[in-house]
Amino acid sequence: MVPCKEMDFDKHLSVEAKRRVPPTLRKLVAEFDGAEGIVSMHAGIPPSTAFPFVSFKATLLDGSEIEISDPRKVYAAQQYATESFGYGPLMKWISAHMKRMHSPPHPHEHLLTNGSNHLIEMALSMLLEHGDPVLCEEYTYSNILESTLMPKGYECVAVPMDNHGIIPAELRKVLEQRREAGLKIPSLLYTVPVAQNPTGAITSEERKRGVYEVCQEYDIIILEDDPYFYLQFGDESEGPPGMDPKRLGKSYLALDTDGRVIRTDSFSKILAPGFRTGWISAAKPFRDRLALYMLSSTMGTCSMTANIIYELLSKWGDEGLDAHLKRIQSEYAAKSRTIIAGFNEHMKGLGQWEAPRGGMFVWMKLIGIASSDSIIRELREEKVVIVPGHIFDVATGGQPKACPYIRLSCVAPIEELKEGVERLSRVIRSAQQKQQTEQNKQQSSA
């Protein structure tokens, strides 16, 4: 276990975060919610007679059903989320689940959120001032880079990585160079440690321990964005890992002796993105501040979604959730292996890649093509859509530049993936030939 280092949580809060206080009206609502004998004349909470639904029923893949017909549950599903941190029964499930999966050594609390992206934006506002530096993997999730980090004026500091995640020695080097140059030391590391988007890298436990120790030394908060944790494939000979903590590996949260990890989890990748529901695990001072951000932005998560998710998880139990996870892990693994088999057959000499060990993406470096943008038009003519690598590039803030990488997703039907790889190979081969012809012309005229 990493030795504990005492944290000064207030030191890490932004000026805005320190100014936030619990809304008076919300406190009144929470104080008297469910109390007997109270005449409620304090809040604009609609009565049950104003709601249109009297029950909810949903059919699952196996033909079984979940039903919400208890009047109290039906009412709660249509009412404001009046509980400060999320729907009580679901929060109890999350608390037990996180203890089972991660056993964090430092006490952590939880908060239901409207998906991971919502939480990340709130966490950045809580921890940073305009212009502050943020450490990120050198290629990172484009939506956070383009839609949050850059527009809010944060300085994105790229940290070198490989297929095993952030390299601790390189992280230390980046920080030492900034200190020597008199630049502000980042107080936050944003990382996607499992099936990293876009590279697919999975950070090993050894790397995580090394990164955590550097963050302890420089007093850096770790924002662990981990939506693909349950989409790890496992060794093909052993089958999918399901919910097995030993096979899924340790998270930063599981190593967090100080309370410096804020972890995000999401139901989007393991149930359905339309639920727009996730949760955070953080030390109480951070969780409580983030709850104030929730109250001011959305007044809480969707009550109906939280109720449906809880009823589904209750019906399944751990055994049912484990079976569901194994099913989707197997599906993504099969599709990923289809792409890699296609690469091995059609892409030799055209690109470099690593076989993913989890997640939804394959990251590929083109050979002989300086900019993946140069083949986008031809790919569209072939009716293939990929993502150019420059939008993930932290060094340039996702702005257009010559970048030889592309990201491909593994979600299409297998036969379409096979056809897509063939079309992609034709375009890349043609582009290589055109480039070689141009180079030959230049050499002959020189």
N, C-alpha and C positions, 0 to 999 in steps of 0.2 A: 504494500500500500504506500502511496505517496505521502510523506510526512505532512502534517497539517500546518498551515500558515494562517495566522489570524487575519481576517478580512475587515477592512473599513468600508462598509457598504455605501455609506453616505458620500464618501470620497468619489465614488464612481457615478453618482447621479448628476444629470444635467441640471442647469438652473430651472428649466421648465419642470422637470420631474420633482424638484424640491418644492416648487410652488403649488403643486397639485394637492388638493385636499378632498376628502370624501364629500360628495354633494349632499347638502342637508336633506333634500327631499328623498334622495335614495336611502339615506340612513333611516328616515322615518318609515319608509316602506319596508325595509328589511327588519326593523325592530318589531313591527306589529304584524308582519306577514304570518298568517295562520293562527294568530292569537284569538282565543275565544272571548266572546262578550264585547268585542270592540266594534264600535260604529265607525266605519272607515269613511272619513270625509276629508282626507288629506291628499289623495293622489288621484290622478286621472287614469285609473285602472278599469278597463271595461268589465262589466258583469258577465257572468256565464251566459245569461240570456241573450247577450249580443253576438254570441259566437255561432257559426253556421254548422259546425260538425258535432255529432254525438258519439261517433266512434271512428276508428281507423283500422284498416285491415290491409296487410300486404302479403303476397305470395312469394315464397323463396324458390330458388332454382330446383330444389328437391320436391317441390309441391307442397311442402308444409307452410303454415301461415303463422304470422304474428298479428295479434289484435290488441288494440288499446280501446277498451270499452268501459273501464272503471271511470265514473264521472269525475273523480278528482284528477286522474291522469289526463283525461280528455280536456279538462279545464286547463291544467298546467301546460299542456301542449300548445294551447292557443293563446296563452297569456304571456305578458312580458316575463323575461327571465329575471325574477326578483332576487334570486340567491346571488350573493356577491361574486362567487368564484365559479359558478356553473351549476347545472342541474344536479342536485344532491346525490341521487342514486348512481348516476354516471360518474360523478367525481369519486365516490367510494370505490367503484370498479377500477377507475384509473389509478387511484392510490395503491390498491392491492396489486394491480397488474405491474406497476412500476417497481414495487418492492420485489416482486417475483423475478422480473426480467433484469433489473439493474442493481438492486440492493445498494443504493447510494450511501456512502459512509457519512456524508454530512446531511443533516435534516433538510429535506426539500418539501415544498408545497406545490400545489397544482392549480392551474387556471384554464378553463375551457375558452377556446378562441375560435374566431371565424377563419380557420385554416392557418397554415404556417406563415404565409406571406404577411397576413395581418399582424401576427405576433412579431415578426422580424422588424417590420416598420415601427411598431410600438417600442420594441427593445432599443432600436437605434436612437429614437427620440429620447428615451429615458436615460441613455448612457452617454450621448454625444452632443457636442455643440456644433454649430455650423463651421465647416472647415476642418474639423478634427480628422486625424488619420484613422483608417480602419484596415487591419490586416485581413487579406483574403488569399485563398489559393490563386495561383497565377492565372488560371482559367476558372471562372465561377459562374453560378447560376445567372443567366442573362437578365431575367426579370428583376432580380434584386439589384443587379449592376445598373441596368438602364433606367429602371422605374423608381428606384429608391436611393441608392448610394450616390449616383451622379446628380440627379435633380436636387437632392438635399444639400449638395455642396460638400460632401465628405471627401477626404483625400483617400483614394484607394491605393493601398500598398501591397504589391504582389509578393507572394511568398512561393519560392520554387517547390515543386512537388514531383513525384513520379507515380508509378502504378501502385505504390504502397502508401500514398498520401503525402502530407506535408513532411518535409525533411527537417528534423529538429535543428541540425547544425546550420542549415540555410536560414531558418527562422531567427536563430541567434545572430547570425551574420547580418541579416537585414536590420535588426535592432541595434547592433553594435555600430553599424555604419551610420545609422540615423543619429545615434548619441554622439559619435565623433564629429558629425557634421553640424551638430547643434540643432537638429530638427526635433520636433515634438515626438515623444515616444507614444505609439498607439496604445490605447487602453482597452481595445477590443479586437478579438480575432473572430471573424465569421468563417465557419467551415462546414462543409457537407462531407462528413467522414466516411459514409458508406455509399457505394455505387455513385460516387461523386458526379454531379451534373456540371460539366458535360463529359468528363474524362472516363467515368466508370471506376475510378480508383477506390480501393477500400483501404482505409488507414489501419495499419496493424496495431495491436495492443502495445507493442514496444514503441512504435512511433508516437502513439497517443501519450504514453508515459513521458517520453522525451519532450513533446510539445507542452504537456501540462507543467513540467518542471521549469521550462523556459518562461511560461506564463506566470508561474509563481514568482520567479526571480524578478520579472519586470512588472508584476502586479497587473496582469492583463485578464480581462473577462473573456471567457470562451462562449460564443454563441453557437451551439451545436444544432445545426439544422439537419435532421435525420429522417426524411420522409421515406427513404428506401431501405431502412433498417430491416424490415420484414420481407424485402424482395431479394434477399440473398439466395443464391442458387444452391450452395453447398456442393460438395464433391458429387459428381454424377454417380459414382459407385455406391454412395451412401443414401442417395435420394434427397429430397428437399428437407431443409432443417425445421420447417414449421416454426414453432415457438420455443425451440430448444435454446436456452440462454448460452450454453457452452458452445454450440455450433455457430450461433450468431455473433458471438464475441462481445468483449467489453466495450461499453460506450465511454465517452468522456465523463458522463454523469456517474458511472460506476467507479471512476477513479477520483471523484471530486471530494477531497477531504476538506477543502476550504469554503465551499459554497460559491466558487467563481464560475461555475458552469450554469448557463441558461439553456435548457434543452427544449427543442420543439419536436413534437410528434404529430402525425396527421392521420385521419381516417381516409383521406383522399385517395391514397395509393392502395390501401388494403380493403376498403369498403367501396366508397364511391365519391368522386370529387364534387358531385352535386350537393353532398351534405354540407360542404364548406365548414367542416368542423375539425379542429385539432386541439392540442393542449400543450401547455408548457410545464416544465418542472424546473423550479428555481428556489434558491434560498428565500425565506419568508420576506425579508426586506424588499427583494426584487419582485417577488410575486405580488405583494401588496401594492406596490407602485404600478405595476403593469395592470392590475385590476382597475385602478383609477383611470388609466388610459382607455381601457375597455368601456367604462361607464360613459366617458365623454365622446367616444367615437361611434359605438353601436348600441350602447345600453345593454350589452350582453349578447350571447349567441342565440341562435334560433331554437326556441323551446321545443317546437315540433320535431326538429331534427334530432335534438338531444334525447328526447323521449323514444323516438324510433330506434336510434342506435342502441340505447340501453336495453330496450325490449329484445332487440336482435341478439345482443351479446348475452343477455340472460337466458334466452332460449337455447343458444348454442352451448353455453358454458365453455370452459377452456378447451375441452375436447373438440367441440364443434368449430371454434375459432382456429384451433391448430389444423384441423382438416381443411378448412377454407384457405388458410395461408399456404399449406402444402400444395393445394390445387393451383393457386395463382403463381406460386414460385415455380412449379413445374411448367406452367404455360409460358412464362417469360423466359425460363431457361431454354425451352425447346425453340422458341423463336430466336433467341440470341444465338444459339448454336447453329440455327439455319443460316443466319447471316454470315457467321464465321466460316461455315462450310462453303458458302457461296464465294466468300473472299478467297479462300484457299484454292478454289477452282478457277475463278475468273480474274482475280485482282493481283496475282503475283507480278511484282515489278511495277505495279501502279500505286501502291500505298503501303503504309506500315500501320499495324494495329495490334492491340492486345485483346484477347478474348475476355469479355466481361465476366465477372464473378457475381454479378447481381445488377438489379436496376433495369432501366428501360432503354439504355443507350449504348451505342458503339462509337468510339472516338477514333478517327482515322487521319493520318498525315499523308497527304498526297505526295507522290514522288515526281519531281520534275515540273511541278506546277507551283509557282510562288504564291498565288492567290486563289483560294477556292471560289471567290466571287466571279472569277473569269469563266467558270463553267456553269453558272446558275442558269443563264439563258438557254444553253443547250440542254441542260437537264429538264427544264420546263418543257422544251419541245419534245423531249422523250417522256413527258408526263411523270417525272420523278421529282419529289420535293425533299431537299435536305436542308440542314441549317449550316451556313458558313461559320467558320470558327471565330472570326473576328469579334462577333457579338458577345463572346464570353471572355475576351481578353482584358484582364484587369489593368494591364499597363497602359492601354489606350482608352480605357473607360468604355469599351464596346464599340468605339467609333471605327468606321471603315479603314482598313489598312491591309497590306499584303499579309495574308495568313494562310498557310497551306493546310489547315485542319478543316474537317467537316464532322458534324454530329449526325448520326442516323438513329432513329428510334426503332424499337423492336416490337411495336404494338400491332402492326397490320397482320392479316392472315398469312400463314406460312407460304402459300403459293404466291401471294403477291410479293412477299419479301424476296423469294427466289427470283422472280421476274425483275424486281427493283434492282437487285444486285447486278444482274446481267445488263440492264440498261445503264446503270451507273458505270460499269466497266467499259462499255462502248464509248461513253462520253469522255471518260478520263483518257482512254487509249487514243482517241481521236485528238484530244487536246495536247497530249504528249507529242504526237506525230506532227501536229501543226507547229508546235514550239520548236521541235528539232529541225523542221524544214526552215523556219525563220532563222534559227541560229546558223544553219549551214549557209544560207544566203548572205548573212552578215559576214561570216568568215571568208566566203569566196570574194566578196567585194572589198574586203579590207586590204 
